[in-house]
Amino acid sequence: MDIVYILLACCVAGVLLYTKLNGSGGGGAARAVEAALERDIQLMELRLANLTEECGTLQASVASMRGRLHTHAEHEADRARQLRDAAVQSATEQRESLPERLVRKGLVNADQVAKAEAYRRNTGNPLPTEEILALLGFIAPDVLRAERDEHRRQTRTVAAPEAGPASTEGGEGSA
């Protein structure tokens, strides 16, 4: 009988060992943990893919905004250049004499202005150079009159803001 007990003990030990090795006892918990970890890894890979896609979208958006910013900056620089050039031209036009204005507009040429100035000096004529230009027939009197009026308007426009709003209102009321 001792052999039967030994065999029975060996069988029980083998079953217990077999159960332990195949995971019927604590191995099931390890498989559950492994399965949970696999699910977590899959979720993380999915989140990583979504974040990678979102990163690409954001990079494209940033590139687009940089392009628009660059275009806007160029436009603003062009506008600033145009305003500066217009201000320089306006300042030049406001400082120029009427004969200079006539030459700039191509209504007379520099030689004609020089001849009119020489005529005025040589004859002692008190008329301004632009009047002598008309007297010598280099410019029509009505064209000269229109240009003189425009020149005076521009000169007044420059002087009026310096004088202030009260003086322009008073000047209009008295006229």
Secondary structure, DSSP 8 states (H G I E B T S, - for coil): -HHHHHHHHHHHHHHHHHHHHHTTTTHHHHHHHHHHHHHHHHHHHHHHHHHHHHHHHHHHHHHHHHHHHHHHHHHHHHHHHHHHHHHHHHHHHHHS-HHHHHHHTTSS-HHHHHHHHHHHHHHT--S-HHHHHHHTTSS-HHHHHHHHHHHHHHHHHHHHHHH-HHHHHHHHHH-
